[in-house]
Amino acid sequence: MSMENQRSAAKPERDRPWLIRTYAGHSSASASNALYRQNLAKGQTGLSVAFDLPTQTGYDSDHVLARGEVGKVGVPVSHLGDMMALFDGIPLDQMNTSMTINAPAAWLLSLYIAVAEKQGTPRASLQGTTQNDIIKEYLSRGTYIFPPAPSLKLITDVAAFTYREVPKWNPMNVCSYHLQEAGATAEQELAFALATAIAVLDSIKASGQVPEEDFAKVVGRISFFVNAGIRFVTEICKMRAFCELWDEITRDRYGITEDKYRRFRYGVQVNSLGLTEQQPENNVYRILIEMLAVVLSKNARARAVQLPAWNEALGLPRPWDQQWSLRLQQIMAFETDLLEYDDLFDGNPAIERKVGLLKDGARAELAKIDAMGGAIAAVDLGYMKQELVRSNARRLADIETGLTKVIGVNAFTETEQSPLTSGDKSILTVDDMAEQDQIEKLKAWRSARDQGVVAAALDELESAAREERNIMESSIACAHAGVTTGEWSETLRQVFGEYRAPTGITSIIVTGEDDDIKALRGRVDEVSKKLGERMKMLVGKPGLDGHSNGAEQIAVKAGDAGIDVLYDGIRWTPDELVRNAIDEGAHVIGLSILSGSHVPLVREVVNGLRAQGAGHIPVVVGGIIPDADMLILRQMGVSAVYTPKDYQLVRVISEIVDLVDRKSTEHPVARVADDKSEGAGTTIY
């Protein structure tokens, strides 16, 4: 035997690596297509599509709520032409594509199938995943459209369609990722995600769309998308607990006997919540450590991994930043010997003990949710959202007090200037003309299509929805007819209505008794006395950004300090926020915008206040805001700008109280005093 053959024979057999992806998309379909091709050429083995907020919430790029949001956090897809441009030159029969899309998941899948059909690719050959988890949108991410019941019906339609027509497609990614981003503990992440999966499978089973003999196939196509945080030993145990609990649920609740249909299949993006604006170069190590949790344990290993970029707390990552994260995965998969070994943790007593504790905690939480009537009832009652807000408040309080150490934030803060963040091009910025270009292309698309064909396709879609038929074939027909994202969604809005999820902060007052919060409460009382009424703060989310965690925590902390807080959740136009602030007599407006659309949206709020003669109401802004944009906002008249580095919420609220005090002296407004100025009574809406 030759030396080469001897070496080959002696080399251990390696497992196949997980799918290596990068979550990407920005500006336009053509720009995103170029990025996808670059990443595939660098060794990426699957695609993960990020859509912009108008697409995610079912609006066309020229809708009033889309203003400033087009192409910012993902790619705008308004019609089949956009989808074809997005996948131009990418053969879909050779691709595994994940689409992070929820409320309009049926529509984006229909566009994807229509592109495949244009390419001559059979539906049955397509592989990939639609996230399609609307329950976590009500809890954490905020891109919901319809009420829970019709939303579950849409998920059911996709699942019933794909198992027959696109059998390699995962119709739903039960997504615990955003639950952890919203503050979930490991037990809550397990329980809330599994409760969601149960709600969906119960809905599919009850729909009558899937014969009993085929139900196991549908169960086998349900996948999960999880988070992995910095406490990587706990995260390893969480993933093993997920696998064991899912096997238990599918066997005992649904009677699934075949092992392959009970397998817990999941993809992962490691934690973005823990990425820091301070000393951002440290984030590379956080990302690598967090990835260990989902690749080390063979029996609980991820099927697909996508890693954030080190500088996502600063803004949109550049292609080079994404490449760095891609190379982390490739080094782990191809240079190390990890894939040559069986599970490294089987039989480890410490691991088994922790897995058992997590399973017990998750089962107790699942029982509580089941007693309420399941996940949908727990959403409607506000229970799940309330628990997430509470857990997140505890997490932030532990960072604020130093109980939880975050390197570069509240520990070891001394640092040298980083060469990685110097210069004007340390993050990617979306061209301001991208939105206008997209709108012009959309207008051209509308004018070039056959309006009669469009109207007929939309009529059939509406009929299918009203008659409770499966809407997938009519949606695919809409895609081929040239229907737009906004038209598809508006048709279903007319049938199903819209929904506003509970905020989770109603009646929650997180009390603290340390000296700082006591002093802050006294200061709020003092300023309220000067005002002649209880100080009032409007916390607003203009535009389509649904990441409400920061706004919720500001509302909770301000309420804890004794401020009357006006907060009614996400998705308001600037005009609506201006009107609400004036009508309710707000003394300060706090705007939270994490989508990168802060400049145009804040400008509209500030100009709207001035136009209504209310320019004296101070505006403060929080978000992922680069230094250059901070200057622009201050020049507009914004009183203060806060970013993720401002984690000490007592200090933030104290500064806002001082701001109101100064402004009230500069611009006194006659008000009728009432007994609300006495004491620290707080109303949180």
C-alpha positions as CSV (number, residue, x, y, z in Angstrom):
1,M,0.0,0.0,0.0
2,S,1.4,3.4,-0.9
3,M,2.2,5.9,1.8
4,E,-0.7,8.2,0.6
5,N,-3.2,5.3,0.8
6,Q,-1.9,4.3,4.3
7,R,-2.4,7.9,5.5
8,S,-5.9,8.0,4.0
9,A,-6.8,4.7,5.6
10,A,-5.5,5.8,9.0
11,K,-7.4,9.1,8.9
12,P,-10.5,9.1,11.0
13,E,-13.9,9.4,9.3
14,R,-15.3,13.0,9.7
15,D,-18.9,14.0,10.1
16,R,-20.2,16.4,7.5
17,P,-20.0,20.0,8.7
18,W,-23.1,22.0,9.5
19,L,-24.5,24.4,6.8
20,I,-22.3,27.6,6.9
21,R,-24.4,30.7,6.4
22,T,-24.1,34.5,6.8
23,Y,-27.3,36.5,7.5
24,A,-27.2,39.1,4.8
25,G,-29.1,41.6,2.6
26,H,-29.2,45.4,2.2
27,S,-30.0,48.3,0.0
28,S,-31.5,46.5,-3.1
29,A,-32.0,43.1,-4.6
30,S,-29.0,43.6,-7.0
31,A,-26.6,44.7,-4.3
32,S,-27.7,41.8,-2.1
33,N,-27.3,39.4,-5.0
34,A,-23.7,40.6,-5.5
35,L,-23.1,40.0,-1.7
36,Y,-24.5,36.5,-1.9
37,R,-22.4,35.6,-4.8
38,Q,-19.3,36.9,-3.0
39,N,-20.1,34.9,0.1
40,L,-20.8,31.7,-1.8
41,A,-17.4,32.1,-3.6
42,K,-15.7,32.4,-0.2
43,G,-17.1,29.0,0.9
44,Q,-20.4,29.7,2.4
45,T,-22.6,26.7,1.9
46,G,-26.1,28.1,2.3
47,L,-28.0,31.4,2.0
48,S,-29.7,33.3,4.8
49,V,-31.8,36.2,3.5
50,A,-32.4,39.3,5.6
51,F,-35.4,41.3,4.4
52,D,-36.0,45.0,5.1
53,L,-38.7,46.0,7.6
54,P,-41.3,47.1,5.0
55,T,-41.0,43.6,3.4
56,Q,-41.2,41.9,6.8
57,T,-44.3,43.8,7.8
58,G,-46.1,43.5,4.4
59,Y,-45.7,47.0,3.0
60,D,-44.5,48.2,-0.3
61,S,-41.5,50.5,-0.3
62,D,-43.6,53.6,-1.0
63,H,-45.9,53.2,2.0
64,V,-45.9,56.0,4.6
65,L,-44.6,53.6,7.3
66,A,-41.8,52.5,5.0
67,R,-40.3,56.0,4.9
68,G,-36.7,55.8,5.9
69,E,-36.7,52.0,6.4
70,V,-36.2,50.7,2.8
71,G,-33.1,48.6,2.4
72,K,-31.8,49.4,5.9
73,V,-31.8,46.1,7.8
74,G,-32.3,43.9,4.8
75,V,-33.2,43.6,1.2
76,P,-36.5,45.1,-0.1
77,V,-38.6,42.6,-2.0
78,S,-41.8,44.2,-3.4
79,H,-42.6,41.8,-6.3
80,L,-41.4,38.9,-8.4
81,G,-38.9,41.2,-10.3
82,D,-37.1,41.9,-7.0
83,M,-37.0,38.2,-6.1
84,M,-35.6,37.3,-9.5
85,A,-32.9,39.9,-9.2
86,L,-32.1,38.7,-5.7
87,F,-31.3,35.2,-7.0
88,D,-30.0,36.1,-10.4
89,G,-27.3,33.5,-11.4
90,I,-27.9,31.4,-8.3
91,P,-29.4,28.0,-9.3
92,L,-32.1,27.4,-6.6
93,D,-32.0,23.6,-7.1
94,Q,-28.4,23.6,-5.8
95,M,-29.1,26.0,-2.9
96,N,-30.3,25.7,0.7
97,T,-32.0,29.0,1.5
98,S,-33.2,30.3,4.8
99,M,-35.6,33.2,4.8
100,T,-36.1,35.2,7.9
101,I,-39.7,36.2,7.2
102,N,-42.7,35.6,9.4
103,A,-46.1,37.3,8.9
104,P,-45.8,37.3,5.1
105,A,-43.8,34.0,5.0
106,A,-46.4,32.4,2.7
107,W,-45.9,35.3,0.2
108,L,-42.1,35.3,0.2
109,L,-42.1,31.5,-0.2
110,S,-44.5,31.9,-3.1
111,L,-42.2,34.4,-4.8
112,Y,-39.3,32.0,-4.2
113,I,-41.2,29.1,-5.9
114,A,-42.2,31.4,-8.7
115,V,-38.5,32.3,-9.3
116,A,-37.7,28.6,-9.3
117,E,-40.4,28.0,-11.9
118,K,-39.0,30.8,-14.0
119,Q,-35.6,29.0,-13.8
120,G,-37.2,25.7,-14.8
121,T,-36.5,24.2,-11.4
122,P,-39.2,21.8,-10.0
123,R,-40.7,22.7,-6.7
124,A,-39.8,19.4,-5.2
125,S,-36.1,20.0,-5.6
126,L,-36.1,23.2,-3.4
127,Q,-34.4,23.1,0.0
128,G,-34.6,25.7,2.7
129,T,-36.6,27.2,5.5
130,T,-39.1,30.0,6.1
131,Q,-38.9,31.2,9.7
132,N,-42.7,31.6,9.8
133,D,-42.9,31.8,13.7
134,I,-45.4,34.5,14.4
135,I,-45.8,33.9,18.1
136,K,-42.3,35.1,18.9
137,E,-43.0,38.2,16.8
138,Y,-45.8,39.1,19.3
139,L,-43.3,38.6,22.1
140,S,-40.0,40.1,20.9
141,R,-39.4,41.0,17.3
142,G,-42.5,42.9,16.3
143,T,-43.0,42.1,12.6
144,Y,-46.5,40.6,13.1
145,I,-49.4,41.8,10.9
146,F,-52.5,39.6,11.6
147,P,-54.2,38.4,14.8
148,P,-53.0,35.0,16.3
149,A,-55.8,32.8,14.8
150,P,-55.4,33.7,11.1
151,S,-51.6,33.8,11.6
152,L,-51.7,30.2,12.8
153,K,-53.9,29.4,9.8
154,L,-51.2,30.8,7.4
155,I,-48.5,28.8,9.1
156,T,-50.7,25.7,8.7
157,D,-51.3,26.5,5.0
158,V,-47.5,26.6,4.4
159,A,-46.9,23.4,6.3
160,A,-49.7,21.5,4.6
161,F,-48.6,22.7,1.2
162,T,-44.8,22.1,1.5
163,Y,-44.9,18.6,2.9
164,R,-46.6,17.6,-0.4
165,E,-45.2,20.0,-3.0
166,V,-41.8,21.0,-1.5
167,P,-40.9,18.0,0.7
168,K,-37.4,19.2,1.5
169,W,-38.6,22.5,2.8
170,N,-38.9,23.4,6.5
171,P,-42.2,25.3,6.6
172,M,-41.4,26.8,10.0
173,N,-38.4,27.6,12.2
174,V,-39.7,27.8,15.8
175,C,-37.5,30.7,16.8
176,S,-36.2,31.0,20.3
177,Y,-33.4,33.3,19.2
178,H,-35.3,36.5,19.7
179,L,-36.8,35.2,23.0
180,Q,-33.3,35.2,24.5
181,E,-32.6,38.6,22.9
182,A,-35.7,39.9,24.8
183,G,-34.3,38.6,28.1
184,A,-35.5,35.0,28.3
185,T,-33.8,32.7,30.8
186,A,-32.7,29.3,29.5
187,E,-35.8,27.7,31.0
188,Q,-38.1,30.3,29.4
189,E,-36.4,30.0,26.0
190,L,-37.0,26.2,26.1
191,A,-40.6,26.4,27.3
192,F,-41.8,29.3,25.2
193,A,-40.3,27.8,22.0
194,L,-41.7,24.4,22.7
195,A,-45.1,25.9,23.6
196,T,-45.0,27.6,20.2
197,A,-44.3,24.4,18.4
198,I,-47.1,22.6,20.2
199,A,-49.5,25.4,19.3
200,V,-48.6,25.1,15.6
201,L,-48.7,21.3,15.5
202,D,-52.1,21.3,17.3
203,S,-53.4,23.8,14.7
204,I,-52.1,21.7,11.8
205,K,-53.6,18.5,13.3
206,A,-57.0,20.2,13.8
207,S,-57.1,21.8,10.4
208,G,-57.9,18.6,8.5
209,Q,-55.4,19.6,5.8
210,V,-53.0,16.8,6.6
211,P,-54.2,13.1,6.7
212,E,-53.4,11.3,9.9
213,E,-51.0,8.9,8.1
214,D,-48.9,11.9,6.9
215,F,-48.8,13.9,10.1
216,A,-45.4,12.4,11.2
217,K,-43.9,13.8,8.0
218,V,-45.1,17.3,8.9
219,V,-43.7,16.9,12.4
220,G,-40.4,15.9,10.9
221,R,-40.1,19.1,8.9
222,I,-40.6,21.4,11.9
223,S,-37.2,23.0,12.6
224,F,-36.0,25.4,15.3
225,F,-33.8,28.5,15.3
226,V,-32.0,29.1,18.6
227,N,-29.7,31.5,20.4
228,A,-26.4,30.7,22.0
229,G,-25.2,33.1,24.7
230,I,-21.9,33.6,26.4
231,R,-22.6,31.1,29.3
232,F,-21.7,28.4,26.9
233,V,-21.8,25.4,29.3
234,T,-25.4,26.3,30.2
235,E,-26.0,26.7,26.4
236,I,-24.6,23.3,25.7
237,C,-27.0,21.8,28.3
238,K,-29.9,23.9,27.0
239,M,-29.4,22.4,23.5
240,R,-29.2,18.9,24.9
241,A,-32.4,19.6,26.9
242,F,-34.1,20.9,23.7
243,C,-33.3,17.6,22.0
244,E,-34.6,15.4,24.8
245,L,-37.8,17.4,25.4
246,W,-38.7,17.5,21.7
247,D,-38.2,13.8,21.5
248,E,-40.5,13.4,24.5
249,I,-43.2,15.8,23.2
250,T,-43.3,14.3,19.7
251,R,-43.5,10.8,21.1
252,D,-45.9,11.2,23.9
253,R,-48.2,14.0,22.7
254,Y,-48.3,13.2,19.0
255,G,-47.5,9.5,18.9
256,I,-44.6,9.8,16.5
257,T,-42.8,6.4,16.5
258,E,-40.0,6.9,13.9
259,D,-36.8,8.4,15.3
260,K,-36.1,10.5,12.2
261,Y,-39.3,12.4,12.6
262,R,-38.6,13.1,16.3
263,R,-35.2,14.5,15.7
264,F,-34.6,18.1,17.0
265,R,-33.3,19.9,13.9
266,Y,-32.1,23.4,14.5
267,G,-30.1,26.3,13.1
268,V,-28.5,29.0,15.2
269,Q,-27.2,32.5,15.2
270,V,-25.2,33.2,18.3
271,N,-26.1,36.0,20.6
272,S,-26.2,39.5,19.3
273,L,-27.5,41.0,22.5
274,G,-24.2,40.5,24.2
275,L,-22.2,42.3,21.5
276,T,-20.8,45.5,23.0
277,E,-20.2,48.9,21.5
278,Q,-17.4,49.4,24.0
279,Q,-14.2,47.6,23.0
280,P,-16.0,45.9,20.1
281,E,-13.0,43.9,19.1
282,N,-13.7,41.7,22.1
283,N,-16.9,40.6,20.3
284,V,-14.8,38.3,18.1
285,Y,-14.0,36.1,21.2
286,R,-17.6,36.2,22.4
287,I,-18.8,35.0,19.0
288,L,-16.3,32.1,18.9
289,I,-17.1,31.0,22.5
290,E,-20.8,31.1,21.8
291,M,-20.4,29.0,18.7
292,L,-18.8,26.3,20.8
293,A,-22.2,25.7,22.5
294,V,-23.9,24.5,19.3
295,V,-21.1,22.6,17.7
296,L,-19.2,20.8,20.5
297,S,-21.9,18.3,21.4
298,K,-22.4,15.9,18.5
299,N,-25.8,14.7,19.7
300,A,-27.0,18.3,20.0
301,R,-25.1,19.9,17.1
302,A,-26.7,22.6,14.9
303,R,-27.6,21.7,11.4
304,A,-26.8,25.3,10.2
305,V,-24.8,28.1,11.8
306,Q,-24.7,31.8,11.1
307,L,-22.5,34.2,13.1
308,P,-23.0,37.9,13.6
309,A,-20.2,40.3,12.8
310,W,-18.0,41.7,15.5
311,N,-19.2,45.3,14.9
312,E,-23.0,44.9,14.7
313,A,-23.4,47.0,17.9
314,L,-21.9,49.9,15.9
315,G,-23.9,49.6,12.6
316,L,-24.2,47.5,9.5
317,P,-21.2,45.2,8.9
318,R,-19.1,45.4,5.8
319,P,-18.4,42.4,3.6
320,W,-14.9,42.0,5.3
321,D,-16.6,41.9,8.7
322,Q,-18.9,39.1,7.5
323,Q,-16.0,37.3,6.0
324,W,-14.2,37.3,9.4
325,S,-17.2,35.5,11.0
326,L,-17.4,33.1,8.0
327,R,-13.7,32.2,8.5
328,L,-14.4,31.4,12.2
329,Q,-16.8,28.7,11.2
330,Q,-14.6,27.3,8.5
331,I,-11.6,27.0,10.9
332,M,-13.7,25.2,13.4
333,A,-15.2,22.9,10.7
334,F,-12.1,22.1,8.6
335,E,-9.0,22.8,10.7
336,T,-9.9,21.2,14.0
337,D,-10.6,17.5,14.7
338,L,-14.0,18.2,16.2
339,L,-15.9,16.3,13.5
340,E,-13.9,13.2,14.0
341,Y,-15.3,12.3,17.5
342,D,-18.5,11.0,19.0
343,D,-20.3,13.2,21.5
344,L,-17.8,14.6,24.0
345,F,-20.4,15.1,26.9
346,D,-22.3,11.8,27.0
347,G,-22.1,10.4,30.5
348,N,-20.7,13.6,32.1
349,P,-22.5,13.9,35.4
350,A,-22.2,17.7,35.6
351,I,-23.8,18.1,32.2
352,E,-26.5,15.5,32.9
353,R,-27.4,17.3,36.2
354,K,-27.7,20.7,34.5
355,V,-29.7,19.3,31.6
356,G,-32.1,17.7,34.2
357,L,-32.6,21.0,36.0
358,L,-33.3,22.9,32.8
359,K,-35.8,20.2,31.7
360,D,-37.6,20.4,35.1
361,G,-37.8,24.2,34.8
362,A,-39.0,24.1,31.3
363,R,-41.7,21.5,32.1
364,A,-43.0,23.6,35.0
365,E,-43.2,26.6,32.7
366,L,-44.9,24.5,29.9
367,A,-47.5,23.3,32.5
368,K,-48.2,26.9,33.4
369,I,-48.8,27.9,29.8
370,D,-50.9,24.8,29.1
371,A,-53.1,25.7,32.1
372,M,-53.7,29.1,30.5
373,G,-54.9,27.4,27.3
374,G,-51.6,27.2,25.4
375,A,-49.2,29.7,23.8
376,I,-51.7,31.8,22.0
377,A,-53.7,32.4,25.2
378,A,-50.5,33.2,27.1
379,V,-49.7,35.8,24.4
380,D,-53.2,37.4,24.5
381,L,-53.1,37.5,28.3
382,G,-49.8,39.3,28.2
383,Y,-48.2,36.6,30.4
384,M,-45.3,35.6,28.1
385,K,-44.4,39.2,27.2
386,Q,-44.6,40.3,30.8
387,E,-42.2,37.6,31.9
388,L,-39.7,38.5,29.2
389,V,-39.8,42.2,30.2
390,R,-39.3,41.2,33.8
391,S,-36.4,38.8,33.1
392,N,-34.7,41.4,30.9
393,A,-35.1,44.1,33.6
394,R,-33.3,41.7,36.0
395,R,-30.6,41.1,33.5
396,L,-30.0,44.8,32.9
397,A,-30.1,45.5,36.6
398,D,-27.4,42.9,37.2
399,I,-25.1,44.6,34.6
400,E,-25.9,48.0,36.0
401,T,-24.9,47.0,39.6
402,G,-21.9,45.0,38.4
403,L,-23.2,41.6,39.6
404,T,-22.9,40.5,36.0
405,K,-19.5,41.4,34.6
406,V,-19.2,42.5,31.0
407,I,-15.6,43.1,29.9
408,G,-15.1,46.6,28.5
409,V,-18.5,47.7,29.8
410,N,-18.5,47.5,33.6
411,A,-15.2,45.8,34.1
412,F,-11.7,46.3,32.7
413,T,-12.8,49.4,30.8
414,E,-9.3,50.8,30.3
415,T,-8.4,50.5,26.6
416,E,-6.2,51.5,23.8
417,Q,-7.6,53.1,20.7
418,S,-8.7,50.3,18.3
419,P,-7.4,50.6,14.7
420,L,-10.4,48.5,13.6
421,T,-13.0,51.2,14.4
422,S,-11.0,54.3,13.1
423,G,-11.9,56.0,9.9
424,D,-15.1,56.9,8.1
425,K,-15.7,53.4,6.6
426,S,-15.6,51.2,9.7
427,I,-19.2,50.2,9.1
428,L,-21.3,49.9,6.0
429,T,-23.8,52.6,5.3
430,V,-26.8,52.3,2.9
431,D,-26.9,54.9,0.2
432,D,-29.6,57.4,0.8
433,M,-30.7,57.1,-2.8
434,A,-31.4,53.4,-2.4
435,E,-34.9,54.0,-1.1
436,Q,-35.8,56.4,-3.9
437,D,-34.4,54.0,-6.6
438,Q,-36.5,51.2,-5.1
439,I,-39.6,53.3,-5.2
440,E,-39.0,54.3,-8.8
441,K,-38.5,50.6,-9.8
442,L,-41.7,49.7,-8.0
443,K,-43.7,52.4,-9.8
444,A,-42.3,51.1,-13.1
445,W,-43.2,47.5,-12.2
446,R,-46.8,48.5,-11.4
447,S,-47.3,50.4,-14.6
448,A,-45.9,47.6,-16.9
449,R,-48.1,44.7,-15.6
450,D,-51.5,43.6,-16.8
451,Q,-53.9,45.1,-14.2
452,G,-56.7,42.8,-15.1
453,V,-54.5,39.8,-14.4
454,V,-53.4,41.3,-11.1
455,A,-57.0,42.1,-10.0
456,A,-58.1,38.5,-10.9
457,A,-55.3,37.0,-8.9
458,L,-56.0,39.1,-5.9
459,D,-59.7,38.3,-6.1
460,E,-58.9,34.6,-6.0
461,L,-56.5,35.1,-3.0
462,E,-59.3,36.9,-1.1
463,S,-61.7,34.2,-1.9
464,A,-59.3,31.5,-0.7
465,A,-58.7,33.4,2.5
466,R,-62.4,34.0,3.2
467,E,-63.4,30.5,2.4
468,E,-60.6,29.2,4.6
469,R,-58.9,27.3,1.8
470,N,-55.1,26.9,1.6
471,I,-53.8,30.2,0.2
472,M,-50.5,28.9,-1.2
473,E,-51.5,28.2,-4.8
474,S,-53.4,31.4,-5.1
475,S,-50.3,33.2,-3.7
476,I,-48.0,31.7,-6.2
477,A,-50.5,32.7,-8.9
478,C,-50.3,36.3,-7.5
479,A,-46.5,36.2,-7.7
480,H,-46.6,35.3,-11.4
481,A,-49.3,37.9,-12.0
482,G,-47.0,40.7,-10.7
483,V,-48.8,41.4,-7.4
484,T,-46.8,43.4,-4.9
485,T,-46.0,42.6,-1.3
486,G,-48.2,45.4,-0.1
487,E,-51.1,44.3,-2.3
488,W,-50.9,40.7,-1.1
489,S,-50.7,41.8,2.6
490,E,-53.5,44.4,2.2
491,T,-55.8,41.8,0.7
492,L,-55.3,39.6,3.7
493,R,-55.5,42.6,6.1
494,Q,-59.0,43.2,4.7
495,V,-60.0,39.6,5.5
496,F,-58.1,38.9,8.8
497,G,-57.7,42.4,10.3
498,E,-54.6,43.7,12.1
499,Y,-53.3,43.1,15.6
500,R,-51.5,45.0,18.3
501,A,-49.6,42.8,20.7
502,P,-49.5,43.5,24.5
503,T,-46.5,45.6,25.5
504,G,-45.6,43.6,28.6
505,I,-45.1,46.6,30.8
506,T,-48.7,47.2,31.9
507,S,-48.8,47.3,35.7
508,I,-45.2,46.1,36.1
509,I,-43.2,48.3,38.4
510,V,-39.7,47.0,38.9
511,T,-38.9,48.4,42.4
512,G,-35.4,49.0,43.5
513,E,-34.4,50.3,46.9
514,D,-30.7,51.2,46.5
515,D,-29.6,54.8,47.1
516,D,-29.5,55.8,43.4
517,I,-33.1,54.9,42.6
518,K,-34.3,56.5,45.8
519,A,-32.5,59.7,45.0
520,L,-34.0,59.6,41.4
521,R,-37.6,59.2,42.8
522,G,-37.0,62.2,45.0
523,R,-35.8,64.2,42.0
524,V,-38.8,63.2,40.0
525,D,-41.1,64.4,42.8
526,E,-39.2,67.7,43.0
527,V,-39.5,68.4,39.2
528,S,-43.1,67.3,39.2
529,K,-43.9,69.8,41.9
530,K,-42.3,72.5,39.8
531,L,-44.3,71.4,36.8
532,G,-47.5,71.4,38.8
533,E,-48.3,67.9,37.7
534,R,-46.6,64.5,37.6
535,M,-43.8,64.5,35.0
536,K,-44.9,62.6,31.9
537,M,-42.7,60.9,29.3
538,L,-43.9,59.5,25.9
539,V,-41.7,56.6,24.8
540,G,-42.2,56.1,21.1
541,K,-41.2,53.6,18.4
542,P,-41.6,55.4,15.0
543,G,-41.5,53.5,11.8
544,L,-41.4,49.7,11.5
545,D,-38.6,48.8,13.9
546,G,-40.1,46.1,16.1
547,H,-37.2,45.6,18.4
548,S,-38.8,47.0,21.5
549,N,-36.6,45.7,24.3
550,G,-34.8,49.0,24.9
551,A,-38.0,51.1,24.8
552,E,-39.6,48.7,27.2
553,Q,-36.8,48.9,29.7
554,I,-36.7,52.7,29.5
555,A,-40.4,52.7,30.1
556,V,-40.1,50.3,33.1
557,K,-37.2,52.2,34.7
558,A,-38.9,55.6,34.2
559,G,-42.1,54.2,35.7
560,D,-40.0,52.8,38.7
561,A,-38.7,56.4,39.2
562,G,-42.2,57.8,39.5
563,I,-42.7,59.2,36.0
564,D,-46.0,58.8,34.2
565,V,-45.0,56.8,31.1
566,L,-47.0,56.8,27.9
567,Y,-46.0,53.7,25.9
568,D,-48.2,51.9,23.5
569,G,-45.9,49.6,21.7
570,I,-44.4,49.7,18.2
571,R,-45.2,50.9,14.7
572,W,-46.3,54.5,14.9
573,T,-45.9,57.2,12.3
574,P,-44.1,60.4,13.4
575,D,-47.3,62.3,13.0
576,E,-49.1,60.0,15.3
577,L,-46.4,60.3,18.0
578,V,-46.4,64.1,17.7
579,R,-50.2,64.2,18.1
580,N,-50.1,61.8,21.1
581,A,-47.4,63.8,22.8
582,I,-49.4,67.0,22.5
583,D,-52.7,65.5,23.4
584,E,-51.4,63.8,26.5
585,G,-49.3,66.7,27.7
586,A,-45.9,64.9,27.6
587,H,-43.0,66.8,29.0
588,V,-40.4,64.8,27.1
589,I,-40.4,62.4,24.2
590,G,-38.0,59.4,24.0
591,L,-37.7,57.8,20.6
592,S,-36.2,54.3,20.2
593,I,-35.0,53.3,16.7
594,L,-32.6,50.4,16.1
595,S,-33.2,50.0,12.3
596,G,-30.7,52.7,11.2
597,S,-33.6,55.0,10.2
598,H,-33.1,57.4,13.0
599,V,-32.2,60.5,10.9
600,P,-35.3,60.7,8.7
601,L,-37.7,59.5,11.3
602,V,-36.4,61.8,14.1
603,R,-36.4,64.7,11.6
604,E,-40.1,64.1,10.9
605,V,-40.9,64.1,14.7
606,V,-38.9,67.3,15.4
607,N,-40.4,69.1,12.4
608,G,-43.9,67.9,13.3
609,L,-43.6,69.3,16.9
610,R,-42.4,72.6,15.5
611,A,-45.2,72.8,13.0
612,Q,-47.7,72.2,15.9
613,G,-46.2,74.9,18.0
614,A,-44.8,72.3,20.4
615,G,-41.1,72.6,19.6
616,H,-40.4,73.3,23.3
617,I,-41.0,69.6,24.1
618,P,-37.5,68.0,24.3
619,V,-36.7,64.9,22.3
620,V,-34.2,62.3,23.3
621,V,-33.2,59.4,21.0
622,G,-31.8,55.9,21.6
623,G,-30.5,53.4,19.1
624,I,-27.5,52.0,17.3
625,I,-26.3,55.5,16.1
626,P,-22.9,56.3,14.7
627,D,-21.0,59.4,15.9
628,A,-21.6,61.2,12.6
629,D,-25.3,60.7,12.9
630,M,-25.3,61.9,16.5
631,L,-24.0,65.2,15.3
632,I,-26.8,65.4,12.7
633,L,-29.4,64.6,15.3
634,R,-28.1,67.3,17.7
635,Q,-28.1,69.8,14.9
636,M,-31.8,69.0,14.3
637,G,-32.5,70.0,17.9
638,V,-32.4,66.6,19.6
639,S,-31.5,67.1,23.3
640,A,-29.7,63.9,24.0
641,V,-28.6,60.7,22.1
642,Y,-28.1,57.3,23.8
643,T,-26.5,54.2,22.4
644,P,-26.0,50.6,23.8
645,K,-23.0,51.8,25.8
646,D,-25.4,53.8,28.0
647,Y,-26.4,50.8,30.0
648,Q,-26.8,52.6,33.4
649,L,-30.5,53.3,33.1
650,V,-30.8,55.2,36.4
651,R,-28.2,57.7,35.0
652,V,-30.1,57.9,31.7
653,I,-33.4,58.6,33.4
654,S,-31.7,61.1,35.8
655,E,-30.4,63.1,32.8
656,I,-33.8,63.1,31.2
657,V,-35.4,64.4,34.4
658,D,-32.7,67.2,34.6
659,L,-33.5,68.0,30.9
660,V,-37.2,68.4,31.7
661,D,-36.3,70.6,34.6
662,R,-34.2,72.9,32.4
663,K,-36.6,73.1,29.6
664,S,-39.5,73.9,31.9
665,T,-37.6,76.8,33.2
666,E,-36.7,78.0,29.7
667,H,-40.2,77.4,28.3
668,P,-42.7,77.6,31.2
669,V,-46.2,76.3,30.3
670,A,-49.2,77.1,32.4
671,R,-50.8,74.0,33.7
672,V,-53.6,73.2,36.1
673,A,-52.1,71.6,39.3
674,D,-53.7,68.5,40.6
675,D,-52.9,65.9,43.2
676,K,-50.8,63.8,40.8
677,S,-47.9,66.1,41.7
678,E,-47.8,64.5,45.2
679,G,-46.1,61.2,45.9
680,A,-44.6,58.8,43.4
681,G,-47.7,57.3,41.9
682,T,-46.9,55.9,38.4
683,T,-49.1,55.1,35.5
684,I,-47.7,52.9,32.7
685,Y,-49.9,52.5,29.7
